[in-house]
Amino acid sequence: MAKRLADPATVWQRISVAWYSGTTRTVELASETAVWYHNGLPPVAIHWLLIQDPQGQFDPQALLCTDQQAQAQTLLEWFVLRWQMEVTCA
């Protein structure tokens, strides 16, 4: 993922997404499908998502998902929702 982040050929899509505390934030996304392989197990197709902040206020992040039908924006919104749930339960 670090190579994709630094690669000038990586195509970034700028979107507004539901963010923490009920706000909206503009981020840049790059997303594709890859194969996750572990010795002795069958390969699994994964949907990867790179997120970067055009304002530079947070570090880039990578998310992985096995749901090939989910859109990149949806994956990011699921991540934001999950984090709020973990903080609440903690």
N, C-alpha and C positions, 0 to 999 in steps of 0.2 A: 504494500500500500504506500510505503514511503516513496518508492520509485514513481508510482502513478501521481502522487502529490506533486513531485518535483518536475514531472514530464511536461514540457510546454505543449505537447500534442494532446494532453488530456482535455476533453471537452467538458466545460462547467456550465451548469444551468443555474441561473439565479432565480430563486423563488421566495415567496413570503410563506411562512409556516407558523402554525399555532405553536407558541413557545411557553416557557414557564410562567407561572403566576397569571395566566390568562392573557398574555401579551402576544403580539405577532412580531416575528423577526425575519429579516431577509438574510438568507444564507446561500451559499453556492454548493451544488451537488454534482458529483460524478458517480455514475452507477453502471455496472455491467454484471454479467454472469461469469462465474469461474467454477472450477471443479475442486472440491476439497477431498484430498486423498489421504488415508491413513493406512499404513501397512497392515494387511490382514483383514481389512474392512472394505466393503464396496464403496466406490467413489460416490460423492453426493454433490449435486449441483447447488451452488450457493449464489445468492444475489448479494453483491457487495455494494456498499454505499460510502463514499467519502464526503465529508462535510467540512467546509471551511467558511470562516467568517470574513466577509469582504472588509469589515471594519477592523479586523485584527484583535477583537476583544476576547476571543477564546481560541485555544489550540485546535487544529484540525483533528477530526475523529474519524474512525472507520467503524462501520456497522456491518454485520453479516446476518443473513436470513435465508432459510431454506424454502420460504414461500416464493416461488417463481412468479406468481401472479400479482403480488403486491407491488404497487407503484413506489418509487423512491420517496416521494413526499409522505406517503402513508407510513413507510418504514420509520422515517424520522419522527413523525408524530406519535407512533407507537412507543418509540424510545423515550420521548419526552413524557408521555403518560406513565410509562413503567417507572421512570425515575421518581416521579411525584409519589407513586404508590410506595416505593421502597422507603423514601424519606418519612412518609406518614407512618408506616409500620415500624420503623426503627424507633 
